[in-house]
């Protein structure tokens, strides 16, 4: 996936953060045959979303859907509640710029989460179920500006095609809407572990 430095890493948005059609990203995953692995994980924290009456609200993602999709030399990881379309689900999306480097030299090391184009790992939060688009003109699509993530294992087929486990834990991930970071933000901690599995595209049920 090629993204210009002016674009925001937010699911369902185009350049500059403009809404772009939530189904588009799902269609990319489906067409490419995204992996949905058996796994486990947790994501909890605090969410502020005034448009949906969330103020310092305690949040628990309770994820049940774990997926990964290689895109060029990147890896997209999705940890989501349920397997519905993004617009109807809550989840986090993680973009790993260079899984080979992480696999070879950064396993077990804290990596700073960032929102810049060249950040090693970027993360975004979407709350399509908790804060659906019809409730607000500003749906929850926050991206991480700080925090750390540690990968305990990384799927990097050019390094080791047989090791398909993806495992990570992240701490104090602060995610914000750049247009209003003081009131539209979240702080999350979590972990996940699952197996990358090649196969047919994941079936989503509307």
Residue frames as a rotation matrix with the C-alpha (Angstrom) as fourth column:
UNK 1
0.583 0.812 0.000 0.00
0.812 -0.583 0.000 0.00
0.000 0.000 -1.000 0.00
UNK 2
-0.533 -0.754 0.385 1.52
0.760 -0.626 -0.173 3.31
0.371 0.200 0.907 -1.09
UNK 3
0.599 0.698 -0.392 0.59
0.801 -0.528 0.282 6.25
-0.010 -0.483 -0.875 1.13
UNK 4
0.126 -0.558 0.820 1.83
0.329 -0.756 -0.566 9.80
0.936 0.341 0.088 0.67
UNK 5
-0.710 -0.512 -0.484 3.37
0.619 -0.126 -0.775 11.61
0.336 -0.849 0.407 3.61
UNK 6
-0.823 0.457 0.337 0.34
-0.499 -0.865 -0.045 13.91
0.271 -0.206 0.940 3.68
UNK 7
0.028 0.885 -0.465 -2.12
-0.320 0.449 0.834 11.07
0.947 0.126 0.296 4.12
UNK 8
-0.188 0.016 0.982 -3.35
-0.981 0.032 -0.189 9.92
-0.035 -0.999 0.010 7.49
UNK 9
-0.833 -0.114 -0.541 -3.25
-0.163 0.986 0.043 6.27
0.528 0.124 -0.840 8.42
UNK 10
-0.583 0.743 0.330 -6.94
-0.549 -0.061 -0.833 5.97
-0.599 -0.667 0.443 9.21
UNK 11
-0.795 0.315 0.518 -9.21
0.517 0.798 0.309 3.21
-0.316 0.514 -0.797 7.91
UNK 12
0.111 0.949 0.295 -11.92
0.972 -0.041 -0.233 4.45
-0.209 0.312 -0.927 5.61
UNK 13
0.694 0.106 -0.712 -10.29
0.090 -0.994 -0.060 7.80
-0.714 -0.022 -0.700 4.94
UNK 14
0.655 -0.461 0.598 -8.41
0.704 0.087 -0.705 9.23
0.273 0.883 0.382 2.02
UNK 15
-0.383 -0.885 0.264 -5.80
0.732 -0.465 -0.497 11.93
0.563 0.003 0.827 1.74
UNK 16
-0.708 0.009 0.706 -6.00
-0.266 -0.929 -0.255 14.55
0.654 -0.369 0.660 4.46
UNK 17
-0.943 0.328 0.062 -8.39
0.070 0.377 -0.923 12.40
-0.326 -0.866 -0.379 6.47
UNK 18
-0.428 0.836 -0.344 -11.39
-0.902 -0.419 0.104 12.93
-0.057 0.355 0.933 4.18
UNK 19
0.091 0.528 0.844 -14.00
-0.382 0.802 -0.460 10.16
-0.920 -0.280 0.275 4.32
UNK 20
-0.518 -0.429 -0.740 -13.41
-0.837 0.077 0.542 7.66
-0.176 0.900 -0.399 1.56
UNK 21
0.400 0.654 -0.642 -15.85
-0.753 0.634 0.178 4.76
0.523 0.412 0.746 1.76
UNK 22
0.121 -0.354 0.927 -15.40
-0.899 0.357 0.254 2.24
-0.421 -0.864 -0.275 4.52
UNK 23
0.837 0.264 0.480 -15.92
-0.116 0.942 -0.316 -0.78
-0.535 0.209 0.818 2.31
UNK 24
0.742 -0.548 -0.385 -12.85
-0.541 -0.152 -0.827 0.04
0.395 0.822 -0.410 0.20
UNK 25
-0.217 -0.895 0.390 -10.29
-0.971 0.156 -0.182 -1.24
0.102 -0.418 -0.903 2.67
UNK 26
0.101 0.344 0.933 -12.29
-0.457 0.849 -0.264 -4.42
-0.884 -0.400 0.243 3.25
UNK 27
0.949 0.305 -0.086 -12.44
-0.202 0.372 -0.906 -5.05
-0.244 0.877 0.414 -0.50
UNK 28
0.272 -0.930 -0.246 -8.65
-0.838 -0.103 -0.536 -4.75
0.473 0.352 -0.807 -0.71
UNK 29
-0.417 -0.403 0.815 -8.29
-0.813 0.565 -0.137 -7.33
-0.406 -0.720 -0.563 2.03
UNK 30
0.393 0.667 0.633 -10.91
-0.294 0.743 -0.601 -9.65
-0.872 0.050 0.488 0.54
UNK 31
0.898 -0.048 -0.437 -9.48
-0.433 0.077 -0.898 -9.47
0.077 0.996 0.048 -2.96
UNK 32
0.005 -0.996 -0.094 -6.01
-0.863 0.043 -0.504 -10.26
0.505 0.084 -0.859 -1.66
UNK 33
0.426 0.194 -0.884 -7.18
0.107 0.959 0.262 -13.22
0.898 -0.206 0.388 0.39
UNK 34
-0.019 -0.475 0.880 -6.35
-0.795 -0.527 -0.302 -11.81
0.607 -0.705 -0.368 3.80
UNK 35
-0.560 -0.279 -0.780 -5.27
0.197 0.870 -0.452 -14.16
0.805 -0.407 -0.432 6.54
UNK 36
0.312 0.594 0.742 -7.58
-0.768 -0.301 0.565 -14.75
0.559 -0.746 0.362 9.49
UNK 37
-0.508 -0.646 -0.570 -5.70
-0.169 0.724 -0.669 -16.69
0.845 -0.243 -0.477 12.12
UNK 38
0.592 0.563 -0.576 -6.84
0.454 0.358 0.816 -18.45
0.666 -0.745 -0.044 15.24
UNK 39
-0.495 -0.842 0.212 -5.69
0.323 -0.405 -0.855 -16.33
0.806 -0.355 0.473 18.12
UNK 40
0.402 0.551 -0.731 -6.34
0.905 -0.116 0.410 -14.45
0.141 -0.826 -0.545 21.30
UNK 41
-0.618 -0.653 0.438 -5.85
0.548 -0.757 -0.355 -10.95
0.563 0.021 0.826 22.61
UNK 42
0.294 0.680 -0.672 -7.11
0.931 -0.363 0.039 -8.04
-0.217 -0.637 -0.740 24.63
UNK 43
-0.607 -0.375 0.700 -7.34
0.493 -0.869 -0.038 -4.27
0.623 0.322 0.713 24.12
UNK 44
0.387 0.721 -0.574 -8.49
0.913 -0.211 0.350 -2.05
0.131 -0.659 -0.740 26.99
UNK 45
-0.734 -0.679 -0.004 -8.21
0.666 -0.718 -0.203 1.57
0.135 -0.152 0.979 28.01
UNK 46
-0.145 0.616 -0.774 -9.93
0.441 -0.660 -0.608 4.94
-0.886 -0.429 -0.176 28.04
UNK 47
-0.517 0.061 0.854 -11.75
0.838 -0.166 0.519 6.56
0.174 0.984 0.035 25.11
UNK 48
-0.340 0.427 -0.838 -12.91
0.168 -0.849 -0.501 10.16
-0.925 -0.311 0.217 24.69
UNK 49
-0.836 0.200 0.512 -15.38
0.515 -0.039 0.856 10.71
0.191 0.979 -0.070 21.86
UNK 50
-0.803 0.502 -0.321 -17.72
-0.120 -0.663 -0.739 13.63
-0.584 -0.555 0.593 22.68
UNK 51
-0.541 0.621 -0.567 -19.87
-0.820 -0.240 0.519 13.11
0.187 0.746 0.639 19.60
UNK 52
-0.097 0.496 -0.863 -20.85
-0.079 0.861 0.503 9.70
0.992 0.117 -0.045 20.97
UNK 53
0.640 0.428 0.638 -21.14
-0.580 -0.275 0.767 10.75
0.504 -0.861 0.072 24.61
UNK 54
0.651 -0.540 -0.533 -17.90
0.658 0.752 0.042 9.02
0.378 -0.378 0.845 25.55
UNK 55
0.497 -0.498 0.711 -15.92
-0.517 -0.828 -0.219 10.98
0.697 -0.258 -0.669 28.13
UNK 56
-0.435 -0.772 0.464 -13.05
-0.882 0.262 -0.392 9.18
0.181 -0.580 -0.795 29.83
UNK 57
0.624 0.779 0.071 -15.06
-0.782 0.619 0.073 6.02
0.013 -0.101 0.995 29.20
UNK 58
-0.250 -0.638 0.728 -13.57
-0.555 0.711 0.433 2.70
-0.794 -0.296 -0.532 30.19
UNK 59
0.434 0.356 -0.828 -13.22
-0.901 0.160 -0.403 0.64
-0.011 0.921 0.390 27.01
UNK 60
-0.261 -0.457 0.850 -12.76
-0.321 0.872 0.370 -3.08
-0.910 -0.177 -0.375 26.28
UNK 61
-0.353 0.060 -0.934 -12.45
-0.935 -0.067 0.350 -4.16
-0.042 0.996 0.080 22.65
UNK 62
0.077 0.316 0.946 -12.91
-0.376 0.887 -0.266 -7.89
-0.923 -0.335 0.188 23.40
UNK 63
-0.142 -0.187 -0.972 -11.42
-0.981 -0.106 0.164 -8.91
-0.134 0.977 -0.168 20.03
UNK 64
0.331 0.290 0.898 -12.42
-0.182 0.953 -0.240 -12.11
-0.926 -0.084 0.369 18.28
UNK 65
0.948 0.007 0.319 -11.09
0.313 0.177 -0.933 -11.47
-0.063 0.984 0.165 14.75
UNK 66
0.288 -0.926 -0.244 -7.35
-0.171 -0.300 0.938 -11.52
-0.942 -0.228 -0.245 14.00
UNK 67
0.859 0.071 0.507 -6.04
0.466 0.302 -0.831 -10.91
-0.213 0.951 0.226 10.50
UNK 68
0.021 -0.884 -0.468 -2.84
-0.033 -0.468 0.883 -10.05
-0.999 -0.003 -0.039 8.66
UNK 69
0.858 0.270 0.438 -2.21
0.426 0.105 -0.899 -8.99
-0.288 0.957 -0.025 5.09
UNK 70
-0.262 -0.961 -0.091 1.19
0.601 -0.237 0.763 -8.48
-0.755 0.145 0.640 3.44
UNK 71
0.894 0.436 0.104 1.10
0.367 -0.575 -0.731 -5.39
-0.259 0.692 -0.674 1.19
UNK 72
0.634 -0.770 0.065 4.30
-0.331 -0.346 -0.878 -4.89
0.699 0.535 -0.475 -0.81
UNK 73
-0.332 -0.817 -0.471 7.02
0.226 0.416 -0.881 -4.95
0.916 -0.399 0.046 1.87
UNK 74
-0.557 0.242 0.795 4.61
-0.770 -0.511 -0.383 -3.94
0.313 -0.825 0.471 4.66
UNK 75
-0.719 0.457 -0.524 2.34
0.499 0.864 0.070 -5.98
0.485 -0.211 -0.849 6.90
UNK 76
-0.383 0.698 0.605 -1.15
-0.686 -0.653 0.320 -4.86
0.619 -0.293 0.729 7.93
UNK 77
-0.857 0.118 -0.501 -2.50
0.398 0.768 -0.501 -6.40
0.326 -0.629 -0.705 11.13
UNK 78
-0.285 0.837 0.467 -6.13
-0.557 -0.541 0.630 -6.14
0.780 -0.080 0.620 12.18
UNK 79
-0.897 0.127 -0.423 -7.46
0.413 0.579 -0.703 -6.96
0.156 -0.805 -0.572 15.65
UNK 80
-0.666 0.725 0.179 -11.23
-0.542 -0.634 0.551 -6.54
0.513 0.270 0.815 15.67
UNK 81
-0.623 0.608 0.492 -14.43
-0.303 0.392 -0.869 -7.39
-0.721 -0.690 -0.060 17.52
UNK 82
0.411 0.811 0.417 -16.35
0.073 0.427 -0.901 -9.69
-0.909 0.401 0.116 15.18
UNK 83
-0.547 -0.632 0.549 -15.84
0.522 0.255 0.814 -10.23
-0.654 0.732 0.191 11.47
UNK 84
0.578 0.800 0.158 -18.25
0.677 -0.363 -0.640 -7.64
-0.455 0.477 -0.752 10.10
UNK 85
0.325 -0.411 0.852 -17.25
0.657 -0.550 -0.516 -4.73
0.680 0.727 0.091 7.87
UNK 86
-0.642 -0.722 -0.256 -15.07
0.701 -0.418 -0.578 -2.08
0.310 -0.550 0.775 9.48
UNK 87
-0.634 0.433 0.640 -17.84
-0.280 -0.901 0.332 0.50
0.721 0.031 0.692 9.41
UNK 88
0.474 0.880 0.031 -19.88
-0.421 0.196 0.885 -1.74
0.773 -0.433 0.464 11.73
UNK 89
0.632 -0.324 -0.704 -17.07
0.617 0.760 0.204 -2.98
0.470 -0.563 0.680 13.95
UNK 90
0.842 -0.503 0.195 -14.56
-0.517 -0.648 0.559 -1.81
-0.155 -0.572 -0.806 16.56
UNK 91
0.790 -0.605 0.098 -10.91
0.612 0.789 -0.061 -2.60
-0.040 0.108 0.993 16.07
UNK 92
0.428 -0.751 -0.503 -7.32
-0.353 -0.651 0.672 -1.55
-0.832 -0.110 -0.543 15.72
UNK 93
0.951 -0.222 0.214 -5.28
0.281 0.339 -0.898 -1.55
0.126 0.914 0.385 12.54
UNK 94
0.486 -0.862 -0.146 -1.49
-0.119 -0.231 0.966 -1.77
-0.866 -0.452 -0.215 12.73
UNK 95
0.958 -0.268 -0.098 0.87
-0.093 0.032 -0.995 -1.06
0.270 0.963 0.005 9.84
UNK 96
0.505 -0.855 0.121 4.34
0.182 0.243 0.953 -2.58
-0.844 -0.459 0.278 10.15
UNK 97
0.640 -0.251 -0.726 6.70
-0.693 -0.597 -0.404 -0.91
-0.332 0.762 -0.556 7.69
UNK 98
-0.001 -0.756 -0.654 9.46
-0.801 0.392 -0.452 -3.56
0.599 0.524 -0.606 7.66
UNK 99
0.853 0.409 0.325 8.50
-0.523 0.658 0.543 -6.93
0.009 -0.632 0.775 9.18
UNK 100
0.630 -0.692 -0.353 11.84
0.354 0.660 -0.662 -8.40
0.691 0.293 0.661 8.06
UNK 101
-0.273 -0.770 0.576 13.80
-0.230 -0.530 -0.817 -5.93
0.934 -0.355 -0.032 10.19
UNK 102
0.217 0.423 0.880 11.60
-0.955 -0.096 0.281 -6.58
0.204 -0.901 0.383 13.20
UNK 103
0.971 0.187 -0.151 11.95
-0.170 0.978 0.118 -10.34
0.170 -0.089 0.981 12.78
UNK 104
0.458 -0.869 -0.187 15.73
0.442 0.405 -0.800 -10.19
0.771 0.284 0.570 12.39
UNK 105
-0.520 -0.853 0.040 16.74
0.466 -0.324 -0.823 -7.60
0.715 -0.410 0.566 14.98
UNK 106
-0.664 0.261 0.701 13.85
-0.520 -0.835 -0.181 -6.08
0.538 -0.485 0.690 16.97
UNK 107
0.225 0.739 -0.635 11.96
0.156 0.616 0.772 -8.97
0.962 -0.273 0.023 18.54
UNK 108
0.272 -0.028 -0.962 11.47
0.935 0.245 0.257 -8.20
0.229 -0.969 0.093 22.22
UNK 109
-0.774 -0.605 -0.189 12.52
0.629 -0.770 -0.110 -4.58
-0.079 -0.204 0.976 21.80
UNK 110
0.113 0.828 -0.549 10.16
0.559 -0.510 -0.654 -1.64
-0.821 -0.234 -0.520 22.46
UNK 111
-0.660 -0.206 0.723 9.25
0.738 -0.361 0.571 0.21
0.143 0.910 0.390 19.26
UNK 112
-0.695 0.384 -0.609 7.78
0.048 -0.819 -0.571 3.70
-0.718 -0.426 0.551 19.46
UNK 113
0.007 0.793 0.610 4.38
0.948 0.189 -0.258 4.09
-0.320 0.580 -0.750 17.84
UNK 114
-0.677 -0.266 -0.686 4.20
0.102 -0.958 0.269 7.08
-0.729 0.112 0.676 15.51
UNK 115
0.427 0.900 0.089 1.93
0.345 -0.072 -0.936 8.75
-0.836 0.431 -0.341 13.01
UNK 116
0.066 -0.474 -0.878 4.58
-0.726 -0.626 0.283 9.91
-0.684 0.619 -0.385 10.55
UNK 117
0.722 0.266 -0.639 4.88
-0.682 0.427 -0.594 8.27
0.115 0.864 0.489 7.15
UNK 118
0.057 -0.821 -0.568 8.26
-0.450 0.487 -0.748 6.72
0.891 0.299 -0.342 7.98
UNK 119
0.034 0.007 0.999 7.31
-0.989 0.143 0.033 5.46
-0.143 -0.990 0.012 11.46
UNK 120
-0.865 -0.465 -0.188 8.31
-0.486 0.869 0.088 1.82
0.122 0.168 -0.978 11.90
UNK 121
-0.667 0.715 -0.210 4.87
0.728 0.685 0.023 0.91
0.160 -0.138 -0.977 13.31
UNK 122
-0.825 0.508 0.248 1.65
-0.497 -0.861 0.111 2.89
0.270 -0.032 0.962 13.03
UNK 123
-0.770 0.605 -0.205 -1.64
0.636 0.698 -0.330 2.14
-0.056 -0.384 -0.922 14.74
UNK 124
-0.730 0.622 0.281 -5.19
-0.503 -0.769 0.395 3.41
0.462 0.147 0.874 14.33
UNK 125
-0.826 0.561 0.049 -8.42
0.282 0.487 -0.826 2.86
-0.488 -0.669 -0.561 16.27
UNK 126
-0.723 0.690 -0.034 -11.86
-0.401 -0.379 0.834 2.69
0.563 0.616 0.551 14.69
UNK 127
-0.860 0.489 0.144 -15.15
0.032 0.334 -0.942 2.39
-0.509 -0.806 -0.303 16.58
UNK 128
-0.808 0.535 -0.247 -17.73
-0.388 -0.167 0.906 1.66
0.444 0.828 0.343 13.90
UNK 129
-0.251 0.732 -0.634 -19.88
0.572 0.640 0.513 -0.34
0.781 -0.234 -0.580 16.33
UNK 130
-0.291 0.079 -0.954 -19.54
0.930 -0.211 -0.301 1.68
-0.225 -0.974 -0.012 19.53
UNK 131
-0.176 0.157 -0.972 -19.69
0.025 -0.986 -0.164 5.03
-0.984 -0.053 0.170 17.75
UNK 132
-0.049 0.184 0.982 -21.38
0.881 0.471 -0.044 4.41
-0.470 0.863 -0.186 14.37
UNK 133
-0.848 -0.392 0.356 -21.12
0.527 -0.684 0.504 6.92
0.046 0.615 0.787 11.56
UNK 134
-0.138 0.880 0.454 -24.82
0.555 -0.311 0.772 7.79
0.821 0.358 -0.445 11.66
UNK 135
0.532 0.328 -0.781 -24.41
0.846 -0.239 0.476 9.19
-0.031 -0.914 -0.405 15.18
UNK 136
0.387 -0.503 -0.773 -21.77
0.146 -0.794 0.590 11.71
-0.911 -0.341 -0.233 14.20
UNK 137
0.978 -0.155 -0.138 -20.20
-0.179 -0.291 -0.940 13.51
0.106 0.944 -0.312 11.26
UNK 138
0.097 -0.990 0.098 -16.87
-0.893 -0.130 -0.431 12.75
0.440 -0.045 -0.897 12.94
UNK 139
0.890 0.247 -0.382 -16.61
-0.106 0.930 0.352 8.99
0.442 -0.273 0.854 13.44
UNK 140
0.649 -0.679 0.342 -13.93
-0.466 0.000 0.885 7.67
-0.601 -0.734 -0.316 15.76
UNK 141
0.822 -0.556 0.125 -10.82
0.457 0.513 -0.727 7.15
0.340 0.654 0.675 13.65
UNK 142
0.843 -0.527 0.108 -7.84
-0.476 -0.636 0.607 7.93
-0.251 -0.564 -0.787 15.87
UNK 143
0.658 -0.691 -0.299 -4.18
0.179 0.529 -0.829 7.31
0.731 0.492 0.472 15.13
UNK 144
0.699 -0.420 -0.578 -1.35
0.696 0.218 0.684 6.68
-0.161 -0.881 0.445 17.58
UNK 145
0.733 -0.504 0.456 1.04
-0.215 -0.808 -0.548 9.53
0.645 0.304 -0.701 18.29
UNK 146
-0.235 -0.831 0.505 2.94
-0.895 -0.018 -0.446 7.86
0.380 -0.556 -0.739 21.14
UNK 147
0.681 0.361 0.637 3.29
-0.615 0.754 0.230 4.65
-0.397 -0.548 0.736 23.14
UNK 148
-0.449 -0.874 -0.187 5.33
-0.872 0.384 0.304 1.52
-0.194 0.300 -0.934 22.54
UNK 149
0.795 0.595 -0.116 4.78
-0.606 0.772 -0.193 -1.88
-0.025 0.224 0.974 21.00
UNK 150
-0.335 -0.872 0.355 6.89
-0.805 0.462 0.373 -5.01
-0.490 -0.161 -0.857 21.49
UNK 151
0.526 0.441 -0.727 6.74
-0.764 0.620 -0.176 -7.87
0.374 0.649 0.663 19.00
UNK 152
0.156 -0.421 0.894 7.48
-0.645 0.642 0.415 -11.25
-0.748 -0.641 -0.171 20.52
UNK 153
-0.401 -0.308 0.863 7.18
0.488 0.726 0.485 -12.86
-0.776 0.615 -0.141 17.11
UNK 154
0.031 0.341 -0.940 6.69
-0.606 -0.741 -0.289 -11.58
-0.795 0.578 0.184 13.57
UNK 155
0.480 0.188 0.857 5.61
0.527 0.718 -0.454 -13.27
-0.701 0.670 0.246 10.37
UNK 156
0.278 -0.483 -0.830 8.23
-0.719 -0.677 0.153 -12.37
-0.637 0.555 -0.536 7.76
UNK 157
0.878 0.232 0.418 8.07
-0.004 0.878 -0.479 -14.92
-0.478 0.419 0.772 4.92
UNK 158
0.746 -0.655 -0.118 11.25
-0.255 -0.119 -0.959 -13.73
0.615 0.746 -0.256 3.22
UNK 159
-0.156 -0.784 0.601 13.11
-0.950 -0.048 -0.309 -14.52
0.271 -0.620 -0.737 6.46
UNK 160
-0.961 -0.046 0.274 11.25
-0.142 0.929 -0.341 -17.64
-0.239 -0.366 -0.899 7.62
UNK 161
-0.532 0.787 -0.312 8.20
-0.626 -0.118 0.771 -18.73
0.570 0.605 0.556 5.67
UNK 162
-0.340 0.372 -0.864 7.38
0.343 0.904 0.254 -21.55
0.875 -0.210 -0.435 8.09
UNK 163
-0.713 0.069 -0.697 7.07
0.683 -0.158 -0.714 -19.48
-0.159 -0.985 0.065 11.26
UNK 164
-0.423 0.665 0.615 3.60
0.453 -0.433 0.779 -17.95
0.785 0.608 -0.118 10.95
UNK 165
0.184 0.503 -0.844 3.00
0.983 -0.091 0.160 -16.68
0.004 -0.860 -0.511 14.48
UNK 166
-0.282 -0.171 0.944 2.38
0.181 -0.976 -0.123 -12.96
0.942 0.137 0.306 15.04
UNK 167
0.387 0.357 -0.850 2.53
0.882 0.125 0.454 -11.85
0.268 -0.926 -0.267 18.67
UNK 168
-0.500 -0.530 0.685 2.78
0.312 -0.848 -0.429 -8.39
0.808 -0.001 0.589 20.18
UNK 169
0.221 0.536 -0.815 1.94
0.973 -0.172 0.151 -6.27
-0.059 -0.826 -0.560 23.22
UNK 170
-0.293 -0.287 0.912 1.55
0.442 -0.887 -0.137 -2.52
0.848 0.363 0.386 23.34
UNK 171
-0.120 0.083 -0.989 1.61
0.985 -0.115 -0.129 -0.06
-0.125 -0.990 -0.068 26.23
UNK 172
-0.037 0.159 -0.987 0.21
0.393 -0.905 -0.161 3.44
-0.919 -0.394 -0.030 26.74
UNK 173
-0.656 -0.087 0.750 -0.73
0.754 -0.129 0.644 3.89
0.041 0.988 0.150 23.10
UNK 174
-0.242 0.565 -0.788 -2.18
0.183 -0.771 -0.609 7.40
-0.953 -0.292 0.083 22.86
UNK 175
-0.579 0.176 0.796 -4.36
0.816 0.138 0.562 7.80
-0.011 0.975 -0.224 19.81
UNK 176
-0.373 0.394 -0.840 -5.84
0.168 -0.862 -0.479 11.10
-0.913 -0.320 0.255 18.70
UNK 177
0.498 0.477 0.724 -7.89
0.864 -0.194 -0.465 12.81
-0.081 0.857 -0.509 16.04
UNK 178
-0.526 -0.849 0.045 -5.46
0.850 -0.523 0.063 15.44
-0.030 0.071 0.997 14.78
UNK 179
-0.289 0.475 0.831 -8.31
0.326 -0.767 0.552 17.88
0.900 0.430 0.067 14.19
UNK 180
0.413 0.456 0.789 -9.17
-0.620 -0.494 0.610 17.87
0.667 -0.741 0.079 17.90
UNK 181
-0.204 -0.594 -0.778 -6.56
0.094 0.779 -0.620 15.97
0.974 -0.200 -0.103 19.93
UNK 182
-0.833 -0.168 0.527 -7.54
-0.451 -0.344 -0.823 17.51
0.320 -0.924 0.211 23.28
UNK 183
-0.201 0.850 0.487 -11.08
-0.863 0.082 -0.499 16.11
-0.464 -0.521 0.717 23.33
UNK 184
0.835 0.446 -0.322 -11.00
-0.549 0.706 -0.447 13.29
0.028 0.550 0.835 20.76
UNK 185
-0.195 -0.968 -0.157 -8.43
-0.846 0.247 -0.473 10.78
0.496 0.040 -0.867 21.97
UNK 186
0.907 0.397 -0.138 -7.87
-0.282 0.818 0.502 7.37
0.312 -0.417 0.854 23.53
UNK 187
-0.176 -0.940 0.294 -5.24
-0.977 0.130 -0.169 5.58
0.120 -0.316 -0.941 25.59
UNK 188
0.808 0.526 -0.266 -4.98
-0.537 0.843 0.035 1.83
0.242 0.115 0.963 25.08
UNK 189
-0.368 -0.841 0.397 -3.00
-0.866 0.465 0.182 -1.16
-0.337 -0.277 -0.900 26.29
UNK 190
0.704 0.710 0.016 -3.22
-0.652 0.655 -0.382 -4.58
-0.281 0.259 0.924 24.77
UNK 191
-0.527 -0.809 0.262 -1.75
-0.578 0.567 0.587 -7.75
-0.623 0.158 -0.766 23.39
UNK 192
0.663 0.712 -0.229 -2.51
-0.683 0.451 -0.575 -10.28
-0.306 0.538 0.786 20.69
UNK 193
-0.573 -0.769 0.284 -1.20
-0.554 0.619 0.557 -13.58
-0.604 0.161 -0.781 19.39
UNK 194
0.608 0.771 0.190 -2.38
-0.358 0.480 -0.801 -15.48
-0.709 0.419 0.567 16.32
UNK 195
-0.299 -0.672 0.677 -1.21
0.343 0.587 0.734 -17.57
-0.890 0.452 0.055 13.40
UNK 196
-0.210 0.149 -0.966 -1.01
-0.836 -0.540 0.098 -16.22
-0.507 0.828 0.238 9.88
UNK 197
-0.238 0.229 0.944 -2.90
0.257 0.952 -0.166 -18.65
-0.937 0.203 -0.286 7.65
UNK 198
-0.854 -0.024 -0.520 -2.95
-0.479 -0.357 0.802 -18.57
-0.205 0.934 0.293 3.88
UNK 199
-0.620 0.670 0.409 -6.24
0.625 0.736 -0.259 -19.40
-0.474 0.095 -0.875 2.28
UNK 200
-0.172 0.680 0.713 -9.44
0.828 -0.292 0.479 -18.05
0.533 0.673 -0.513 0.86
UNK 201
-0.643 -0.009 0.766 -10.53
-0.181 -0.970 -0.164 -14.51
0.744 -0.243 0.622 1.73
UNK 202
-0.941 0.300 -0.158 -12.25
0.222 0.191 -0.956 -14.15
-0.257 -0.935 -0.246 5.07
UNK 203
-0.343 0.905 0.251 -16.03
0.632 0.024 0.775 -14.31
0.695 0.425 -0.580 4.95
UNK 204
-0.995 0.093 -0.036 -17.67
-0.040 -0.705 -0.708 -11.28
-0.092 -0.703 0.705 6.51
UNK 205
-0.396 0.918 0.001 -21.35
0.891 0.384 0.243 -11.31
0.223 0.097 -0.970 7.44
UNK 206
-0.748 0.143 0.648 -23.29
-0.065 -0.988 0.142 -8.03
0.661 0.064 0.748 7.14
